Amino acid sequence: MSKVALICGISGQDGTYLAKLLLEKGYKVYGTSRDAEGASFSNLRSIGIFDEVTLLSMMPEDYRSVFSVMKKVEPDEVYFLAGQSSVVLSFEQPSETIQSSVIGTSNMLEACRMLDKNIRFYQAGSGETFGGSKGLPANEETSFNPLNPYAVGKVSAFWLVNYYRQAYKLFACTGILFNHESPLRPERYVSQKIISTIKRIKAGSNEFLQLGRMDISRDWGWAPEYVEAMWLMLQQTEPTDFVIATGKTYTLENFVETAFSQVDLDWKRFVKHSDEFLRPTDLIVSRADPSKAREILKWEAKLDMPKVIDQMLNS
């Protein structure tokens, strides 16, 4: 019999690509959204898998809702990707952001513990939790230093997973993923904002690309590759956490310059600084050391920033 997977937050970028991967591997895939009947699931439709998954409504912050879905599905693997995922929005909605991560993770883990089945649980972590790691590449032993509400929630969720793994022997792990992009990113993410604006300018628009700090540095990867790492984590003999990244860091200016140059435009003619996009606190330099994933999972990113941009521009 095929394995059963439950993807919480299936409508997002990662949930969509993960669903596609699991379907290709022969899984029966269930996915949750807060309102499965009212949601458009445009990402699932855009890659042609909407009719291949079973969609259910679930409120991660409501334990009864979580347990009801878990009891109905009885999954072999659970991927918890739900929750508010925008760093920018987390400054405007700190309480909602932290609650969606912490309470949701707690409810999911408790439901896994209460069901009479050996469920494997994946929690979506973030490279934001390291807060720059003093400019050094962060690995699984690096201390956390969250600089925004989103990261605070993710750190708390990480320790919940760690506790349930030790106390209740659950197969539970966290994937600490650094920035990963695709055409399915909403435009509130700077990567998609840049790409979408460039496409409009190239098509004849007279607009400018408005950005905040250009000196911030990030490790940008390709989302379809990163969901494979999620799956690999749940196929291991023992549960453990992994940093997932390309291992290469570029400034936002590098990203912008590369993107404009790929369509033969001089970025300096079209980019303007705006204080509107400055954050109260900002992670300046983000670096990652994904060597553990390379050694144990046999996973390594094939696409770094320039190739990611090429894929997004030509999508």
N, C-alpha and C positions, 0 to 999 in steps of 0.2 A: 504494500500500500504506500501511496505517496505521502510525504511529510506534509504537515499542516503548519502554515506560518500565519501569524497575526502581526500586521504592520499598523501601529498606532500613529496616525499622522500620514496616511498614505497619499493624501492629496498634494503634499509638498514635493519639492525637487527630489530629495533623497528617497522619500517613500515611493514615488513613481518609478524611479530607476531601480530601486530594490525590488519592487513588485515584478518588473519586467525580468530581472535576473532570476528571481525565484521561479517564475512561471517557466522560464527556459530550462530550469533544472528539474521541472516536473512537480513542483510543490502545488498544493491546493492553497491559494492565497486569499486571506480575509484582510480587509482593511477597515479602519475606523476613522470617523470624522464626527465632530460635535453634532452635525445635522446631516446625516447621510442622504436624506430625502431632498433636502433643499440645496445641497452643495452642487456645484457644476462639475467638479472633477475634471477641469479643462486639461490638466496635465496628463491624466490617464487617457483622455480622449485623444490628445495630440500625438501620443505615441502608439495609439491603436490597441490598448489593452483594457479599456473600460469594461467591456463585456466579459472579460476573462477573470475578473476578481469579484468576490462577494463583499458588499459594503454594508457596514453596520454603524449605527449611531452610538457614541460613547462619550461620556464626560469624564476625563481622567481625574478631575478633582472630586468626583462622587464615587465612593467605594462601591456602593450598590450597583451603580452603572458598570463599573469596571468588572466586578465579580460576575455579574450577569452575562456580559459578553465573553469573559474567559471561560465560564462554565458551558456556554453554548458552543463555543469554537473548539475547546480543548486542544490548544495548539501544542505542537512540539517545540516551536521556536517563537519567541515574542521579540519584536523590534520596537522599542519605545522611542519614536521620533517626534512625538507630539509636543505641543507647547509653543509659547511665544519665542520666535527664533531670531528676531532682529535686535542687534545691539543698539541701534539708534532708537528704536521704539522703546527699549527697556528703560531709557532715561526718562521718558514721558510716562511710562506705566511700570514703575519698579515693583510694586506689590503684586500686580497681576502676573508679571514676568516670573518673579521668584516663586509664587504659588504654583503656577502652571508646571514648573519644573520639579519642585520639591514634593508637593502633595501628589502630583500625578505619578512620579516615580515611586513614592511610598506606597500608594494604592496598588500599583502594578506588581511590585515586589511582594506585597502581602497576599495578593490574589494568587500569585505563583506558589507561594508557600502553602496556602490553604488547599489548593487543588491536589488531588491524589494522582499526580503525574509528574514525571521528571522533565520539567520545562526548562528550556535554555533561554536566558533573558539577555538582551542587548540594550544598553542605555546610550543614547547619543550625548557624548561629552563635547567639549570644545577647547581648542587651543587658546581661546580667550582667558581660560582659567589661570594660565601661567603669568598673565600680566606683563609680558615682555621678558621675563626671566633674566633681567639685567643684560640683555643683548646676547646671551649665550643660547645655543640650541637646546630646547627643552626636550627631555625624555620622560620616561615613566617614573623616574625618581626625583624629578624637579619639584620643588615646593610650589604650591599655588599662591597666587597674589592677584586676586580678581580686582579689576578696575572699573567694573560696571555692574548694574543689577543682573544682567543676563549671566555674566560670569559667576556672580555670587550664587545664583540658583543652580548653575551647573556644578559648582564645587560641592554644594550641599547634596545634590543628587549623586555625585561620585561617591561620597562617603556613605550614603545610604546603601548603594550597591555593594560597597566594600563590607559594610556591616552584615548585610544579609548573606553574603558569600561566606563570611567567617562564622557567623552565629548559627545559621540555618542550613549551611552547606548547599545553598542554591548555586546552580551554574549560572552565574550572573557576572557580566563584565561591562566595562565602559570603553567605548572607542573615542579617544581624544582627537577629534578631527580638526585639522587646521582648515583654512578657507578652501572651499571647493565649489566650483562654478559650473554653469551649463546654460543653455538657452531657456531652461525652465525657471531660472531665477526671476523673482519679481523685480521691478525696477527700483524698489526702495534699497536694494543692494547696490553698492557703488559699481561693482563689475558690470552688472546689467545696465545700470544707468549710463555708464560710459559707452558701452557697445550700442545701445539703442539710440543714443544721441548721435553717435558717429554715423549710423545708418541713415538717420534723418537728414543730417548735414550733407552727406554724400548724395542723397536723393534731391537736394535743392533747398533744404530748410536754411533759414538765416539765423537760427538760434545759436546760443553759446552754451558750452558745457560749464556749469558752475560747480565748483568743488571747494572743500575746506583745505585742510593741510595736505600738501603734496609730498611731504618728507616721511610720512608713515611707511613702514615696510611690512609686507605680508608674504606668506608662503601660499601661493595660489595653485590649486590642483583641479583636476577634472572629475566632477561628481560621479559619472558612471563607473569610474575606476574605484572610487572610495566605497561605494556600496558593496563591491566584491570583498573588500577588506572586512566590512561588517559581517558578511556571511561567513567568511573564513574564521572569524573569532569564535563563532558558535559551533565550529566543526572540530575544535581542538579537544584533546583529552582532558585538560584541566582549564578552568576559567581564569583568565587574567586580563589585564587592561593593556591597551596598545595606543601609542601615538601614531596617527596616520597623517602623512604629509609628503611633499615632494623632497624636502630637505634643501630647497633653494628659495632664497628670499629676495624680493625685489621691492623697490619703492613704488608708491602710487604714481609718481612721475614717470618711472620706467614703464609702468603698465599703460599709462595714457599715451606716452610717446610711441610705444610699440604698436598700440591699437591704431592710432592715427596714421602711422607710417605704413601699415599694411593696406591702407586704402589711398596711399599717396597724398596725404594731407599733412601740413605743418601744424602740430597741435597748439603751438603758441598763438596762432591766429584765432583759435576757437575756444580757448579755455580761460575762464575768469575765476578769480578767488571770491568766495562769499563767506562772511562770518556766520551766516545762517547754518552752515554745515560743520561748525566747530562743536566739539563735545565737551561737557564739563570735565571729564577725565578721558584720556585717550591712551591706548596701547600704541607706543611709538614704533618699536621694533619687535616683530614676531619671528622667531626662528625655531625650527624643529629638527629633532634627531629621530628619524623613523627607523633606525637600524634594528630595533627589536622586531618590528613587523617584517622587515626584510629577512631576518634570520629565522624566525619561528613560523610566521605565516607564509613565507616565500612570496610576499607581496611587495611590489615596488611600483611607484608611479611612473607611467610612461610619458605623460604629458605634463610639461611644466608651463609657466606663465605664457610665453610666446605662442606655444601650440594650443593652449586653452583659448587664447584670444582668437586665433585662426579658426578654431572650431565654432566659436560663438558668432563671429562675423559671417561665417558661411553657412550658418544654420538656416 
